[in-house]
Amino acid sequence: MLSRLGALLQQAVETREPSVDLLEAFTEHWTGITGYYLEATDESVPARQTDIPWRLRQMLDILVHEERQRPPGDTGPCLEFLLQHKLLETLGTLGKAEYPPGMRQQVLLFFSRLLGQLQHPLLHYLNVHRPVQKLLQLSGDRLGSGTEREEVQFTAVLCSKIQQDPSLLPYILQGKSVLNGRRAPESPRTEGLEHPLGTSASSMPRAEGLEHPSGTAASSMPRAEGLEHPSGTAASSSPRAEGLEHPLGTSAISTPREEHLEHPPGTSASSSPRAEGLEHPLGTSASSMPKEEHLEHPLGTSASSMPKEEHLEHPLGTSASSMSRAEGLGHPPGASCPPAQPSPPRRDSNLVTCLVALCRSKKSRVALKARENVLLLAGLAQEAAATCLARGTALCPLLVGHLCDLYSAVPAGTDPADVLSMDRASWRSQGDGAGDGGFPGKESLAEFLAWLDFLDELVMGAHPLVAGGISEAVEEKFFQGILQPQLLQMSELAVLGATAVLTGTVRQLRSPSLLHRLVLFLLGPHRHPETPGDAPHPLRAQLIERCDHLSDEISLASLRLFEELLRKPHEHVAHNLVLRNLEARAYLQRGPEERGPPETDPEEDGLDLEEDPYFTDGFPDSFGVTKNPSPASAPSGKGRVSEVVSSFLCLVPEEAKTSSCMEEGGYNTYVHDALAMVQACRASAAPWGWPSSPRPLDSCHSCHPGVAFYEGHFLKVLFDRMSRILDQPYSLNLQVTSVLSQLAAFPHPHLHEYLLDPYLSLAPGCRSLFSVLVRVIGELMQRLQRVPHARAKLLLVRRQLLGLVPGEQMDHTVLFKGVVVLEEFCKELAAIALVKGPPEGPP
């Protein structure tokens, strides 16, 4: 009975006054931490082998338990103690000193858990966000350090809090004023004058705001029960100080030299005038010092007889007393210390710089987590936060600067084929390009493309202000600052490597903002029709001319670049390269009839089929006869689809065809690929507002009277290349036909008409794709007549290309390979025409 009554009374007491026990336990653990620095004798013992991690966990558990027992928003005495006595400031100083070894790791863990587990908003408090800023300064500067995981965990908690309340971002990012020694704007005059463990502030004028736990005073205060003051210090004879804080274990009187806290010979700790913003970490004193702000002294130095200095700090083991000798400053004994020069300001370091540095970590999980947090910050919807990120931080320059560094690490002679052989990089798969062999420089190229992919996704998901800032920096620093000089130089090796990496860059980009800037950078903004005497966009003209370069490798790389550009969902690419020159339909012969048979045009730049003896076989009887199709039979109204398909299939005479001898399918084998390509082009062009039918000729004549047709620089180079298909390398022919097929797949009616309609009545001096092919076929048949056993040799070359027989050296191999490519290209054009035309029956 008595035991039950005692238990009830004990429960009532604990329910009535739980905070007393919690505060006592909390302060006891804090005292235990501070006491370690007085009792420890071996400075090499790691922090994890001491009781410090356990005590920090206990303190955190007490804070979490206290918060759960109180109403939401109510601050308990333990949390008040932590805030009023700047425990986080002291822990930050201990972490900076890295004593005992590994202390920084423990401090980072405590900060992360404290901010992550407590629901009470803390980051608005100066005594919280200021030590957070200082802790961020220590993070991210040393790649490969042992605290990277703790650092990224710490930054992740901060980003999570900022996502919940974007107004916190300025509090976290204002690291500049803290790091360079300027007081935060909300801090009072002496805010920041703190004396962490083992410091003294004797003989200091009155200042308000000094609080002591448990209702103690600052004068004649006996040693608090249960709270140990290291070094046997007391808080007696100390006048009140505004904003002056003495954490547990500090004193406000001059203290003698204490164990493990070194004071240089001849130093003392008495009679200190008022000091503002002066921080004294463990083992420092503020006696006998003139007014100084943020003085920093290396270990074992003093600030006696020194004039007012700013931005200086006292690390562990220093004193500010009058001293004749300043160790480490090179002053002989008895010499007075000359006025110290202000230390140069440190590099501004804050959450952004820390995150970007962690993004470059070699530890894939650390880098991945840091990049996810950057994405989180950049995606904040609040405009004030986005403005702060884009204009108030170095986020954009840091991100793009790393991109430029990675690009510079890619070998200059990278083979374009190697670039295209790589799968599309992903920033989430860091390190996939390493360790699997491949070509020299693959790892560097993979890192560059992965970081580019990260920036691409960052721009897509970021606030428009942040996305615009990153895109502008990429254009200015990377496109114009690095790519343009390399693309315009004369060294063929450098041009080849730069074009190859540019092709990979084009393939990698998906964000509309970056893609738009890249397209304008490469092609220029011009949209008016080209004329032969135009002043061209320098880079555009250079890239197009290289498609017909003396070096086949450079031509091949340049053609691949334009093929990748044409695949991107950007209307300006097709318009700038081709469509702006087809708007007036000036390629058509002016006359009452919109179309006519090809043979009726005596000035066509090509051979008439009926006049050429090599075109008598293999063509249908109706080929070349004037057609009058119904307007609904085709999108352009230029003949039935079946007739267009037959026209392309019958271009190559039977004696030059070899696919039928190999039991290969006809053009049907290309239908599936053509359908996929046409559907992709239609999906990309859907938002561009292209017309569904050609522009009426009357409208073209009124808007562009007397305009002479010019096919444009790009089509001119492609047609010139196509006309030499019988004399070019096999790989180059494949690439030229691939680019033309990509153009033919676009759903614009003028482009469809110009490239896929064999029945165009061309204006004098004009050529179309079909007319170029007709001329090539005429040349082919003449040359085949002069080659003995041409058909047998042509069949053997096709077998070699298919890998059915080993390759053998023979005469006219280039010619025969060109014939094979020509036959397959005509089949591909027929498939594209079939897919683009309206269905005439079941598919």
VOMAR-423063 format. One line per 2 residues: number of its first residue (from 1); their letters; for each residue x, y, z of C-alpha. Coordinates in steps of 0.25 Angstrom, whole numbers, plus 2048, in hexadecimal, padded with zeros to 3 digits. Example, Ala and Ser with C-alpha at 12.3 -4.5 7.8 and 13.67 -1.06 7.14 Angstrom:
<pts>
1 = AS = 831 7EE 81F ~ 837 7FC 81D
</pts>
This chain:
<pts>
1 = ML = 800 800 800 ~ 80B 80A 804
3 = SR = 813 806 7F7 ~ 807 809 7EF
5 = LG = 805 816 7F6 ~ 813 81A 7F4
7 = AL = 813 817 7E5 ~ 807 820 7E3
9 = LQ = 80D 82B 7EA ~ 81A 829 7E2
11 = QA = 812 829 7D5 ~ 80A 836 7DA
13 = VE = 818 83D 7DC ~ 81D 839 7CF
15 = TR = 810 83D 7C8 ~ 810 84B 7CF
17 = EP = 81F 84F 7CD ~ 825 847 7C2
19 = SV = 82D 852 7BD ~ 836 853 7C9
21 = DL = 83C 845 7C7 ~ 83D 847 7B8
23 = LE = 845 854 7BA ~ 84E 84E 7C5
25 = AF = 851 842 7BC ~ 853 84B 7B0
27 = TE = 85D 854 7B7 ~ 864 848 7BD
29 = HW = 867 842 7AF ~ 86B 84F 7AA
31 = TG = 875 850 7B6 ~ 87A 843 7B4
33 = IT = 87E 847 7A6 ~ 885 853 7AA
35 = GY = 88B 84C 7B5 ~ 892 843 7AB
37 = YL = 89B 84E 7A7 ~ 8A1 84F 7B5
39 = EA = 8A2 841 7B8 ~ 8A7 83B 7AB
41 = TD = 8B6 838 7AB ~ 8B7 831 79D
43 = ES = 8B4 83B 792 ~ 8B5 830 787
45 = VP = 8A9 828 78D ~ 89E 829 782
47 = AR = 891 830 786 ~ 889 823 783
49 = QT = 891 81C 78E ~ 88D 826 799
51 = DI = 87F 828 79F ~ 87D 835 797
53 = PW = 874 82E 78C ~ 86C 827 797
55 = RL = 86A 834 79E ~ 866 83C 792
57 = RQ = 85C 831 78F ~ 856 832 79D
59 = ML = 855 841 79C ~ 84D 83F 78E
61 = DI = 844 835 795 ~ 841 83E 7A0
63 = LV = 83E 849 796 ~ 835 840 78E
65 = HE = 82E 83B 79A ~ 82C 849 7A0
67 = ER = 825 84E 793 ~ 81C 842 793
69 = QR = 817 845 7A1 ~ 814 854 79E
71 = PP = 809 85B 796 ~ 80E 85E 787
73 = GD = 816 86A 786 ~ 819 86B 795
75 = TG = 828 86B 798 ~ 82D 863 7A3
77 = PC = 838 866 7AD ~ 842 85D 7A7
79 = LE = 840 863 799 ~ 841 871 7A0
81 = FL = 84D 86D 7A6 ~ 853 868 799
83 = LQ = 84F 875 792 ~ 853 87F 79D
85 = HK = 860 87A 7A0 ~ 864 877 792
87 = LL = 867 869 793 ~ 867 868 784
89 = ET = 872 873 783 ~ 87B 86B 78C
91 = LG = 879 85E 785 ~ 87C 865 778
93 = TL = 889 86A 77E ~ 88C 85C 783
95 = GK = 889 856 776 ~ 892 860 76F
97 = AE = 89E 85D 778 ~ 89C 84E 775
99 = YP = 89F 84B 783 ~ 89E 83F 787
101 = PG = 8A0 83A 779 ~ 893 837 772
103 = MR = 88C 842 77A ~ 887 849 76D
105 = QQ = 880 83C 769 ~ 879 83B 777
107 = VL = 875 84A 776 ~ 86F 848 768
109 = LF = 867 83C 76C ~ 862 844 778
111 = FS = 85E 850 770 ~ 857 847 766
113 = RL = 84F 83F 770 ~ 84C 84C 778
115 = LG = 846 853 76C ~ 840 847 766
117 = QL = 839 841 772 ~ 834 84E 779
119 = QH = 827 853 774 ~ 829 861 77A
121 = PL = 82E 86B 770 ~ 83D 86E 773
123 = LH = 844 873 767 ~ 83D 881 769
125 = YL = 845 883 776 ~ 853 88A 775
127 = NV = 859 880 77F ~ 855 875 775
129 = HR = 857 87A 767 ~ 864 881 76A
131 = PV = 86B 874 76F ~ 864 86D 763
133 = QK = 86B 877 75A ~ 878 875 761
135 = LL = 877 866 760 ~ 874 867 751
137 = QL = 881 86E 74F ~ 889 862 754
139 = SG = 881 859 74B ~ 883 856 73C
141 = DR = 891 85C 73B ~ 899 84F 73C
143 = LG = 894 845 732 ~ 897 837 737
145 = SG = 896 83B 746 ~ 891 831 750
147 = TE = 885 83A 753 ~ 87F 83A 745
149 = RE = 873 831 749 ~ 870 839 756
151 = EV = 871 846 74E ~ 867 842 743
153 = QF = 85E 83D 74E ~ 85F 84A 755
155 = TA = 85C 852 748 ~ 851 848 744
157 = VL = 84A 84C 752 ~ 84C 85B 74F
159 = CS = 846 859 741 ~ 83A 852 746
161 = KI = 837 85D 750 ~ 839 867 745
163 = QQ = 82F 860 73C ~ 825 860 748
165 = DP = 827 86F 74A ~ 82F 876 73E
167 = SL = 830 883 747 ~ 83B 87C 74E
169 = LP = 844 87C 742 ~ 84A 88A 745
171 = YI = 84D 886 753 ~ 855 87B 74E
173 = LQ = 85C 881 742 ~ 860 88E 74A
175 = GK = 86E 887 74C ~ 876 893 746
177 = SV = 873 89C 752 ~ 877 892 75C
179 = LN = 883 88C 755 ~ 889 89A 752
181 = GR = 887 89E 761 ~ 87B 8A8 75F
183 = RA = 870 8A7 769 ~ 862 8A2 764
185 = PE = 858 8AE 763 ~ 84F 8A9 76E
187 = SP = 85B 8A7 778 ~ 85C 8B2 783
189 = RT = 869 8B9 785 ~ 870 8AF 78D
191 = EG = 869 8A3 788 ~ 873 898 784
193 = LE = 87C 89C 790 ~ 87D 88E 795
195 = HP = 887 886 79E ~ 885 878 79B
197 = LG = 88B 86D 7A5 ~ 897 872 7AD
199 = TS = 896 881 7AA ~ 896 88D 7B3
201 = AS = 891 89B 7B2 ~ 895 8A2 7BE
203 = SM = 894 8B1 7C1 ~ 88B 8B3 7B5
205 = PR = 881 8BE 7B5 ~ 872 8BC 7B8
207 = AE = 86B 8B5 7AC ~ 85D 8B0 7AC
209 = GL = 857 8A3 7A8 ~ 861 899 7B0
211 = EH = 858 88E 7B5 ~ 85C 883 7BF
213 = PS = 855 876 7C1 ~ 84C 873 7CD
215 = GT = 84A 881 7D0 ~ 859 884 7D4
217 = AA = 85F 892 7D3 ~ 86B 897 7CD
219 = SS = 872 89C 7D9 ~ 876 894 7E5
221 = MP = 870 887 7DF ~ 874 87A 7E6
223 = RA = 877 86E 7DE ~ 869 869 7D9
225 = EG = 865 85B 7DF ~ 867 851 7D4
227 = LE = 86D 85A 7CA ~ 87C 858 7CA
229 = HP = 885 864 7C5 ~ 891 85F 7BE
231 = SG = 89E 864 7C4 ~ 898 868 7D1
233 = TA = 893 875 7CC ~ 888 87D 7D2
235 = AS = 87E 888 7CE ~ 881 891 7D9
237 = SS = 885 8A0 7D9 ~ 87F 8A1 7CA
239 = PR = 878 8AD 7C6 ~ 86C 8AB 7BD
241 = AE = 86F 8AB 7AF ~ 865 8AD 7A4
243 = GL = 864 8A1 79A ~ 871 89C 7A2
245 = EH = 86F 88D 7A4 ~ 877 884 7AD
247 = PL = 874 875 7A9 ~ 875 86B 7B4
249 = GT = 883 86A 7B9 ~ 887 879 7B6
251 = SA = 88A 884 7C0 ~ 889 893 7C0
253 = IS = 896 895 7C8 ~ 8A4 894 7C4
255 = TP = 8A8 885 7C5 ~ 8B5 87F 7C7
257 = RE = 8BC 876 7BD ~ 8B4 869 7BD
259 = EH = 8B7 85B 7B9 ~ 8B7 858 7AA
261 = LE = 8B4 867 7A7 ~ 8C1 86D 7A3
263 = HP = 8C4 87B 7A6 ~ 8D1 880 7A0
265 = PG = 8DC 885 7AA ~ 8DA 892 7B0
267 = TS = 8CB 892 7AD ~ 8C0 896 7B7
269 = AS = 8B1 897 7B7 ~ 8AD 8A4 7BE
271 = SS = 8A8 8B2 7BC ~ 8A1 8B1 7AE
273 = PR = 89A 8BD 7A8 ~ 88D 8BB 7A1
275 = AE = 88E 8B2 794 ~ 884 8B1 78A
277 = GL = 881 8A4 781 ~ 88E 89E 787
279 = EH = 88D 88F 788 ~ 895 887 791
281 = PL = 895 878 78F ~ 89A 86E 799
283 = GT = 8A5 873 7A2 ~ 8A5 882 79E
285 = SA = 8A4 88E 7A6 ~ 8A0 89D 7A3
287 = SS = 8A8 8A4 7AE ~ 8B1 8B0 7AB
289 = MP = 8AC 8B2 79D ~ 8A8 8BF 796
291 = KE = 89B 8BF 78E ~ 89C 8B4 784
293 = EH = 892 8AE 77A ~ 893 8A0 775
295 = LE = 8A2 89F 778 ~ 8A8 892 774
297 = HP = 8B5 88D 77A ~ 8BC 880 776
299 = LG = 8BE 876 781 ~ 8C7 87B 78C
301 = TS = 8C6 88A 788 ~ 8C1 896 78F
303 = AS = 8BB 8A3 78C ~ 8C1 8AC 797
305 = SM = 8C5 8BA 794 ~ 8BE 8B9 787
307 = PK = 8B5 8C4 781 ~ 8A7 8C2 77C
309 = EE = 8A6 8B7 772 ~ 89B 8B0 76B
311 = HL = 897 8A3 765 ~ 8A1 89B 76F
313 = EH = 89E 88F 777 ~ 8A4 888 783
315 = PL = 8A5 879 780 ~ 8A8 86F 78B
317 = GT = 8B3 871 794 ~ 8B5 880 792
319 = SA = 8B4 88B 79C ~ 8B1 89A 79B
321 = SS = 8B9 89F 7A7 ~ 8C5 8A8 7A7
323 = MS = 8D1 8A0 7A3 ~ 8DF 8A4 79F
325 = RA = 8E1 898 796 ~ 8D8 894 78B
327 = EG = 8DB 886 787 ~ 8D9 882 778
329 = LG = 8DA 891 774 ~ 8E9 892 774
331 = HP = 8EB 89D 77F ~ 8F7 89B 788
333 = PG = 8F5 89B 797 ~ 8F2 8A9 79D
335 = AS = 8EE 8AE 78F ~ 8E0 8B5 78E
337 = CP = 8D7 8AF 784 ~ 8D5 8B9 778
339 = PA = 8C7 8BC 773 ~ 8C2 8AF 76C
341 = QP = 8BD 8B0 75E ~ 8AE 8AB 75C
343 = SP = 8AE 89D 756 ~ 8AA 89C 748
345 = PR = 89B 898 747 ~ 898 88A 745
347 = RD = 891 885 739 ~ 882 887 73B
349 = SN = 87D 879 73E ~ 86F 876 741
351 = LV = 864 86B 73E ~ 865 86C 72F
353 = TC = 875 86C 72E ~ 874 860 738
355 = LV = 86A 858 72F ~ 871 85B 722
357 = AL = 87E 856 728 ~ 878 849 72D
359 = CR = 872 847 720 ~ 880 845 71B
361 = SK = 883 83A 725 ~ 889 82D 720
363 = KS = 87F 826 729 ~ 873 823 720
365 = RV = 869 823 72C ~ 86E 830 731
367 = AL = 86E 837 724 ~ 860 831 720
369 = KA = 85A 837 72D ~ 861 844 72B
371 = RE = 85B 846 71D ~ 84D 842 722
373 = NV = 84E 84D 72C ~ 853 857 722
375 = LL = 847 853 719 ~ 83E 855 725
377 = LA = 843 863 728 ~ 842 867 719
379 = GL = 834 862 719 ~ 82F 86B 724
381 = AQ = 822 872 71E ~ 824 87F 727
383 = EA = 829 88A 71E ~ 831 890 729
385 = AA = 838 883 72C ~ 83B 882 71D
387 = TC = 840 890 71C ~ 849 88D 728
389 = LA = 84F 881 721 ~ 850 886 713
391 = RG = 856 894 717 ~ 85B 894 725
393 = TA = 863 887 724 ~ 86E 881 71C
395 = LC = 865 875 718 ~ 865 878 709
397 = PL = 874 87B 707 ~ 878 86F 710
399 = LV = 870 865 708 ~ 874 86A 6FB
401 = GH = 882 86B 6FF ~ 883 85D 703
403 = LC = 87D 859 6F5 ~ 888 861 6EE
405 = DL = 892 85A 6F7 ~ 88D 84C 6F3
407 = YS = 88C 850 6E4 ~ 89B 854 6E5
409 = AV = 89F 847 6EA ~ 899 83F 6DE
411 = PA = 8A5 83C 6D5 ~ 8A5 845 6C8
413 = GT = 8A6 839 6BE ~ 89A 832 6C3
415 = DP = 894 82A 6B7 ~ 886 82E 6B3
417 = AD = 882 81F 6B1 ~ 886 81D 6C0
419 = VL = 87D 828 6C5 ~ 871 823 6BD
421 = SM = 874 815 6C2 ~ 871 819 6D0
423 = DR = 863 818 6D6 ~ 85D 824 6DB
425 = AS = 863 829 6E8 ~ 85B 82A 6F5
427 = WR = 85F 832 701 ~ 859 828 70A
429 = SQ = 863 81D 704 ~ 870 823 708
431 = GD = 87C 81B 705 ~ 875 812 6FB
433 = GA = 87F 817 6F0 ~ 88B 812 6F8
435 = GD = 891 805 6FA ~ 88B 7FE 6EE
437 = GG = 896 800 6E4 ~ 892 807 6D7
439 = FP = 89A 813 6D1 ~ 8A4 81C 6D7
441 = GK = 89D 828 6DE ~ 890 820 6E0
443 = ES = 88F 823 6EF ~ 892 832 6ED
445 = LA = 887 833 6E2 ~ 87D 82B 6EA
447 = EF = 87F 834 6F6 ~ 87D 840 6ED
449 = LA = 871 83B 6E7 ~ 86B 837 6F4
451 = WL = 86D 845 6FA ~ 867 84B 6ED
453 = DF = 85B 842 6F0 ~ 85A 846 6FE
455 = LD = 85A 855 6F9 ~ 850 851 6EF
457 = EL = 846 84B 6F9 ~ 849 857 703
459 = VM = 845 861 6F8 ~ 838 859 6F5
461 = GA = 834 858 703 ~ 839 866 709
463 = HP = 832 873 70B ~ 832 87B 6FE
465 = LV = 83B 885 704 ~ 845 87A 708
467 = AG = 844 873 6FB ~ 846 880 6F4
469 = GI = 853 883 6FC ~ 859 875 6F9
471 = SE = 855 875 6EB ~ 85B 883 6E9
473 = AV = 868 87E 6F0 ~ 869 872 6E8
475 = EE = 868 87A 6DB ~ 872 885 6DF
477 = KF = 87C 87C 6E6 ~ 87B 86F 6DF
479 = FQ = 875 871 6D1 ~ 87C 87E 6CE
481 = GI = 888 87E 6D7 ~ 88C 870 6D4
483 = LQ = 885 869 6C8 ~ 885 875 6BE
485 = PQ = 894 877 6BE ~ 897 868 6BD
487 = LL = 88D 866 6B2 ~ 892 872 6AA
489 = QM = 8A1 86E 6AB ~ 8A9 868 69F
491 = SE = 8AF 85C 6A6 ~ 8A7 850 6A0
493 = LA = 8AA 847 6AC ~ 8A4 852 6B5
495 = VL = 898 854 6AC ~ 895 846 6AB
497 = GA = 895 844 6BA ~ 88D 850 6BD
499 = TA = 883 84C 6B3 ~ 882 83E 6B9
501 = VL = 880 843 6C7 ~ 876 84E 6C1
503 = TG = 86E 843 6BB ~ 86D 83C 6C8
505 = TV = 869 849 6CF ~ 85E 84B 6C5
507 = RQ = 859 83C 6C7 ~ 859 83E 6D6
509 = LR = 851 84B 6D7 ~ 842 84A 6DA
511 = SP = 83F 857 6E1 ~ 838 861 6D8
513 = SL = 840 86D 6DE ~ 84E 867 6DB
515 = LH = 84A 861 6CE ~ 845 86E 6C9
517 = RL = 852 875 6CD ~ 85A 86A 6C7
519 = VL = 852 86B 6B9 ~ 854 87A 6B9
521 = FL = 862 879 6BC ~ 865 86F 6B1
523 = LG = 85B 874 6A6 ~ 859 883 6A9
525 = PH = 84B 889 6AB ~ 848 88C 69C
527 = RH = 83B 888 696 ~ 83B 88F 689
529 = PE = 83E 888 67B ~ 84C 886 678
531 = TP = 853 88D 66C ~ 861 889 667
533 = GD = 866 896 66B ~ 862 896 679
535 = AP = 86B 899 684 ~ 86A 88B 68B
537 = HP = 86A 888 69A ~ 879 885 69C
539 = LR = 877 878 6A4 ~ 86B 873 69B
541 = AQ = 873 875 68E ~ 87F 86E 694
543 = LI = 878 862 698 ~ 870 861 68B
545 = ER = 87D 862 683 ~ 883 857 68B
547 = CD = 878 84D 686 ~ 880 84E 679
549 = HL = 88E 84F 67F ~ 89A 849 678
551 = SD = 89B 840 684 ~ 891 835 684
553 = EI = 892 834 693 ~ 88E 842 695
555 = SL = 883 842 68B ~ 87E 835 692
557 = AS = 87E 83B 6A0 ~ 877 848 69B
559 = LR = 86C 840 694 ~ 86A 839 6A1
561 = LF = 869 846 6A8 ~ 85E 84B 69F
563 = EE = 856 83E 69F ~ 856 83F 6AF
565 = LL = 851 84D 6AD ~ 846 849 6A4
567 = RK = 841 83F 6AE ~ 840 849 6B9
569 = PH = 832 84F 6BB ~ 835 85D 6B7
571 = EH = 82E 864 6AC ~ 839 86E 6A9
573 = VA = 843 862 6A4 ~ 83A 85E 698
575 = HN = 836 86C 695 ~ 844 872 696
577 = LV = 84A 867 68E ~ 840 864 683
579 = LR = 832 869 684 ~ 834 878 684
581 = NL = 839 876 675 ~ 82D 86E 671
583 = EA = 822 878 676 ~ 820 87F 669
585 = RA = 820 872 661 ~ 829 878 657
587 = YL = 82E 86B 653 ~ 821 869 64B
589 = QR = 821 86D 63C ~ 818 879 63B
591 = GP = 80C 877 631 ~ 7FD 874 630
593 = EE = 800 865 634 ~ 805 862 642
595 = RG = 80B 855 63D ~ 80F 84E 630
597 = PP = 817 842 62C ~ 826 843 62F
599 = ET = 829 840 620 ~ 822 84D 61C
601 = DP = 82D 856 623 ~ 838 857 619
603 = EE = 841 85F 623 ~ 840 856 62F
605 = DG = 84D 854 636 ~ 84D 845 633
607 = LD = 84B 83B 628 ~ 83D 838 622
609 = LE = 839 82A 625 ~ 834 827 617
611 = ED = 840 82D 610 ~ 84A 825 619
613 = PY = 84C 816 613 ~ 84F 811 621
615 = FT = 841 814 627 ~ 839 80C 61D
617 = DG = 839 800 625 ~ 833 7FE 633
619 = FP = 829 80A 633 ~ 81A 808 632
621 = DS = 813 80C 625 ~ 80C 818 62C
623 = FG = 819 81E 632 ~ 81B 82C 62D
625 = VT = 80D 82E 627 ~ 805 83A 62C
627 = KN = 7FC 836 637 ~ 7F0 83D 63C
629 = PS = 7ED 838 64A ~ 7E2 83C 653
631 = PA = 7E6 846 65E ~ 7E3 83C 669
633 = SA = 7EC 831 664 ~ 7F8 837 66A
635 = PS = 7FC 842 674 ~ 802 84A 66A
637 = GK = 7F9 847 65F ~ 805 842 656
639 = GR = 801 834 652 ~ 7FC 828 658
641 = VS = 805 821 663 ~ 807 814 65B
643 = EV = 80C 81C 64F ~ 816 824 658
645 = VS = 81B 817 65E ~ 81C 810 650
647 = SF = 824 81C 64B ~ 82F 81A 656
649 = LC = 82F 80B 655 ~ 831 80C 646
651 = LV = 83C 816 646 ~ 847 80B 647
653 = PE = 846 803 63A ~ 845 7F3 63C
655 = EA = 854 7F1 637 ~ 859 7FA 643
657 = KT = 850 7F3 64E ~ 855 7E8 656
659 = SS = 84C 7E7 662 ~ 842 7DE 65A
661 = CM = 84E 7D4 658 ~ 850 7D3 666
663 = EE = 842 7CF 66A ~ 841 7DC 672
665 = GG = 834 7E3 673 ~ 830 7EF 66B
667 = YN = 82D 7FD 671 ~ 824 7F6 67B
669 = TY = 830 7F4 684 ~ 831 803 686
671 = VH = 822 806 689 ~ 823 803 698
673 = DA = 82F 80C 69A ~ 829 817 691
675 = LA = 81C 816 699 ~ 824 818 6A6
677 = MV = 82C 824 6A0 ~ 820 82B 69A
679 = QA = 817 829 6A7 ~ 823 82F 6AF
681 = CR = 824 83B 6A5 ~ 815 83D 6A6
683 = AS = 815 83D 6B5 ~ 820 847 6B6
685 = AA = 819 850 6AB ~ 80B 850 6B1
687 = PW = 80D 85C 6B9 ~ 814 864 6AE
689 = GW = 807 868 6A6 ~ 80C 863 699
691 = PS = 802 863 68E ~ 7FB 856 689
693 = SP = 7FC 85A 67A ~ 805 862 671
695 = RP = 804 871 670 ~ 7FC 875 664
697 = LD = 805 87A 659 ~ 7FD 887 657
699 = SC = 800 88B 666 ~ 80F 887 664
701 = HS = 810 890 657 ~ 80A 89C 65E
703 = CH = 812 89B 66A ~ 81F 897 663
705 = PG = 81E 89D 655 ~ 82A 89A 64C
707 = VA = 832 892 657 ~ 83C 889 651
709 = FY = 83D 87C 658 ~ 849 878 660
711 = EG = 849 86B 667 ~ 851 870 672
713 = HF = 85F 86D 677 ~ 85B 860 67E
715 = LK = 853 859 673 ~ 85E 85E 669
717 = VL = 868 856 671 ~ 860 84A 672
719 = FD = 85C 84A 664 ~ 86A 84B 660
721 = RM = 86E 840 668 ~ 863 838 663
723 = SR = 867 83A 655 ~ 875 834 658
725 = IL = 86F 828 65F ~ 876 81F 655
727 = DQ = 884 824 659 ~ 883 826 668
729 = PY = 886 81C 673 ~ 87B 813 678
731 = SL = 87A 819 686 ~ 879 827 680
733 = NL = 86E 823 677 ~ 866 81C 682
735 = QV = 866 829 68A ~ 862 832 67E
737 = TS = 856 829 67B ~ 853 829 68A
739 = VL = 852 838 68B ~ 849 839 67E
741 = SQ = 840 82E 684 ~ 83F 836 691
743 = LA = 83B 842 689 ~ 831 83A 680
745 = AF = 82A 835 68C ~ 826 843 691
747 = PH = 817 846 68F ~ 818 854 689
749 = PH = 811 854 67B ~ 81C 85C 674
751 = LH = 827 853 679 ~ 81E 847 675
753 = EY = 81C 84C 667 ~ 82A 850 665
755 = LL = 831 843 669 ~ 826 839 666
757 = DP = 81E 83D 65A ~ 824 837 64D
759 = YL = 81A 83F 645 ~ 81E 84D 648
761 = SL = 820 857 63C ~ 82C 85D 641
763 = AP = 830 86B 63D ~ 83C 86E 634
765 = GC = 849 86B 63C ~ 843 865 647
767 = RS = 845 857 64C ~ 83D 84E 656
769 = LF = 841 841 65D ~ 83B 839 652
771 = SV = 842 840 647 ~ 84F 83E 64E
773 = LV = 84D 82F 64F ~ 849 82F 640
775 = RV = 856 835 63C ~ 85E 82B 645
777 = IG = 856 81F 63F ~ 85A 824 631
779 = EL = 869 825 635 ~ 868 818 63B
781 = MQ = 863 810 62F ~ 86E 817 627
783 = RL = 879 812 630 ~ 873 804 632
785 = QR = 874 802 623 ~ 883 804 623
787 = VP = 885 7FA 62F ~ 886 7EB 62B
789 = HA = 87E 7E1 633 ~ 878 7ED 63A
791 = RA = 86C 7E6 63F ~ 874 7DA 645
793 = KL = 87D 7E4 64C ~ 872 7EC 651
795 = LL = 86B 7E0 657 ~ 878 7DC 65D
797 = VR = 87A 7E9 664 ~ 86C 7E8 66A
799 = RQ = 86F 7DB 670 ~ 87C 7E1 676
801 = LL = 874 7EC 67C ~ 86A 7E2 682
803 = GL = 876 7DA 688 ~ 872 7CE 680
805 = VP = 880 7CD 679 ~ 88D 7D2 67D
807 = GE = 892 7DF 677 ~ 89A 7DF 66B
809 = QM = 8A2 7EA 664 ~ 89C 7ED 656
811 = DH = 89B 7F8 64C ~ 88F 802 64D
813 = TV = 88C 7FE 65B ~ 888 80D 65F
815 = LF = 87F 80D 653 ~ 878 800 656
817 = KG = 876 804 665 ~ 870 811 660
819 = VV = 866 809 657 ~ 862 801 663
821 = VL = 85F 80D 66C ~ 858 814 660
823 = EE = 84E 808 65F ~ 84C 807 66D
825 = FC = 849 817 66E ~ 83F 816 663
827 = KE = 838 80B 66B ~ 838 813 678
829 = LA = 833 81F 671 ~ 827 817 66B
831 = AI = 824 812 679 ~ 824 820 67F
833 = AL = 81B 825 673 ~ 811 819 676
835 = VK = 811 81C 685 ~ 80F 82B 683
837 = GP = 804 829 679 ~ 7F5 826 67C
839 = PE = 7F2 818 67C ~ 7EB 812 670
841 = GP = 7E7 805 677 ~ 7EA 7FC 682
843 = P = 7F8 7FF 688
</pts>
